[in-house]
């Protein structure tokens, strides 16, 4: 059970405090309720560009890393389709340094053409290296466009196309910042060797004066239910043929999400999973195969993703995948197999909660979902799932009309 206290500043900033005197460290985690899904379809990649810009200096602090390193701290950030998260860890006695740094970034970035130019180049190089020049680099760009027709999950966090970031104008960048990176759209979590009263004082001192900003109201186009199978064949300069298929699954707080999560463990959770055992070890049709989902807040995708063994026809490989999926749709899995994937899920949750930085991150995420207390109820939701739930949801999930299949083939 993770204990925490919650309060809200006058400017709308939600603050959660988790006291853990067993560590000499303190973590300051700032989550902004903005991700790639909040971008304009003609100006994508901005949330990820900001992850870089936020380290390029703020209004009173030209260099973010140097004072943090002097205080014995370390920091990082990540962006997803749903959110942007910044976190730093410092020795607890230097907690105020982290407050000073994070609050100045929230107050205002140092918007300059030079800073934008530097970070734009960094992001463009990343785009080229990972998504254009790398074998299979565009496979998820293609799959997202196949699976989503209207929802903004149809583009990657890096952006839909390189030109969007290349042409990012400073006025657009400023507007994006002041729309989304405001106290009213943020969650601050302070965890570790801290006291609630101390955090209340520091939060008021460093964040209390920042203008609230307008509450961002998300109004995204919802993806219509898919009613027909979709397929695409791509030929590229890659070493082996690849198979990728996806199916639409439920949103993060729906019961179906938890069932789908267990299904991906049954099918693709490591070397003892069904797809690996049957298609890699026994039939030797695939060199590697996996089944997973992205944990998105809105309705996401379950994926089966594999590289074929040399000389295997893609049609043979696809039929074999279908046969394994058929098994979970037709026969109820054993209690033993169900318990195994539940135990694995429990150990993953427990392992994540061991680290104070992970606990801070989780508290921020569950607060974003609606209530940080959900963090303590997650395991119960998994425990309630039955073998029959898995069978009936598999039938709905893996329906032919819900499928998107991509054959990514080596050029002949």
C-alpha positions, -999 to +999 in steps of 0.1 A: +000+000+000+016+033-011+008+061+013+006+097+000-010+131+008-025+153-018-032+191-020-038+216-047-023+251-050-044+281-059-031+280-094-045+245-099-012+226-096-019+192-080+007+181-055+012+146-041+037+138-014+050+103-006+072+101+025+099+074+026+125+080+053+143+048+043+161+065+014+186+095+016+172+107-018+142+129-029+125+127-062+106+156-079+084+144-107+064+168-129+039+152-153+022+174-179-012+163-193+000+166-229+012+140-254+014+134-291-024+129-292-028+166-284-010+179-315-025+194-346-024+168-375-003+193-396+021+201-367+031+168-351+061+159-330+058+190-308+053+172-275+085+153-281+103+184-294+094+200-260+110+172-241+142+184-257+135+221-254+128+218-217+165+210-212+176+239-233+174+266-206+145+285-190+138+321-183+162+325-153+184+294-157+205+292-189+218+257-183+196+231-166+221+203-160+250+221-145+233+233-112+216+199-108+248+180-112+264+203-086+236+194-062+244+156-068+212+152-089+203+134-120+173+139-143+155+127-174+122+129-192+100+109-216+071+117-239+043+093-250+012+097-271-006+105-238+017+125-215+050+141-209+070+134-177+101+151-162+118+137-132+149+144-112+165+128-081+187+147-056+200+140-021+171+150+001+190+180+017+192+195-018+155+192-025+150+229-030+174+229-060+150+206-078+121+228-070+140+259-083+148+242-116+114+226-123+095+257-113+116+279-136+109+256-166+072+257-158+073+295-155+087+299-190+112+284-213+139+307-227+124+308-262+151+317-287+156+309-323+190+294-314+177+270-288+149+260-311+173+255-340+196+233-319+168+210-305+151+209-339+183+195-354+186+169-326+151+157-331+154+156-369+186+135-366+167+112-342+139+109-367+163+101-396+184+076-376+155+056-360+126+059-384+140+066-419+175+050-422+170+020-398+157-013-412+119-016-403+121+020-389+088+030-405+069-002-397+049+014-369+043+046-389+027+024-415+008+002-389-006+032-370-019+047-403-035+013-411-051+008-377-063+044-370-082+065-394-092+095-373-078+092-338-044+111-332-028+078-321-024+074-359+010+091-356+041+083-335+054+105-307+084+115-329+058+130-354+039+120-385+066+133-409+100+149-406+089+182-422+066+190-393+095+194-369+118+209-396+093+237-401+084+242-365+081+280-361+089+297-328+054+312-325+038+278-329+062+264-303+054+292-278+017+288-283+020+250-276+039+257-244+015+282-230-014+261-239-002+229-222+027+234-198+007+253-172+002+246-135-035+237-141-024+210-165+004+196-144+009+171-115+038+175-091+049+144-071+075+147-044+087+114-029+115+101-007+131+115+024+107+145+026+080+158+049+045+170+038+048+204+056+082+210+040+068+202+005+038+225+011+061+254+019+084+247-010+055+242-035+040+275-024+073+293-026+085+280-060+053+271-079+026+293-062+033+324-082+032+308-117+001+319-136-025+292-137-031+291-174-063+278-190-075+243-183-069+223-214-101+205-224-094+175-245-118+169-273-103+143-297-120+126-326-129+091-315-119+061-336-150+044-351-153+007-345-134-012-372-158-033-393-135-049-419-100-065-419-072-042-432-040-055-449-009-040-464+022-054-481+055-034-480+087-043-497+119-028-483+157-033-480+155-054-448+174-086-438+144-108-432+106-107-437+086-094-408+050-099-397+030-074-377-006-075-368-027-054-345-062-054-330-081-026-312-084-031-274-102-013-246-091+019-228-068+020-197-095+020-171-119-005-187-120-041-175-110-052-211-077-035-207-067-058-178-079-089-196-060-078-228-029-073-206-031-108-193-038-122-229-005-106-241+013-123-213-002-157-222+007-152-258+040-133-257+053-130-222+088-144-226+102-178-236+075-199-219+047-180-238+025-198-264+037-179-295+074-184-286+070-221-276+050-231-306+063-209-334+099-203-325+109-234-305+087-262-319+078-252-355+108-229-362+087-206-383+099-174-366+133-163-354+116-141-328+080-132-320+063-111-293+028-100-282+023-067-264+003-036-261+012+001-255-007+008-222-024+038-238-050+058-219-075+057-247-084+027-267-051+011-278-037-018-298-026-053-291+002-063-314+018-096-326+052-087-340+077-113-354+107-118-377+104-149-399+129-177-400+149-179-433+129-196-461+095-195-444+066-181-465+048-152-449+014-169-456+026-200-436+038-178-407+005-159-406-016-190-406+005-204-377-001-172-357-038-174-364-038-210-351-023-200-318-048-171-314-076-196-322-065-217-292-072-189-267-105-181-284-118-217-283-104-234-251-105-219-216-069-216-204-060-237-173-061-221-138-024-229-136-015-208-167-038-180-156-022-180-121+012-179-137+005-147-157-012-131-127+018-139-105+041-124-131+020-093-133+020-090-095+058-093-094+062-066-121+040-042-101+058-051-068+092-046-085+082-012-099+071-001-064+104-009-049+121+022-064+112+056-051+115+072-085+091+046-100+066+052-071+067+089-078+061+083-115+032+058-108+015+082-084+016+110-111+003+086-138-027+073-117-035+109-106-036+117-143-060+088-148-083+103-122-071+092-088-037+083-075-054+058-051-059+036-082-022+026-079-031+006-048-061-011-064-045-023-097-036-057-085-071-064-073-084-057-108-061-083-123-070-109-096-107-106-104-101-118-140-113-154-148-102-179-174-136-175-191-130-137-193-098-144-212-116-167-237-146-145-243-125-113-246-101-131-270-131-139-293-140-102-294-104-089-296-091-113-323-122-110-345-112-109-382-130-076-387-109-060-359-075-070-375-048-050-392-021-070-409+012-058-423+036-080-443+069-063-443+090-081-469+126-082-480+130-068-515+136-096-540 
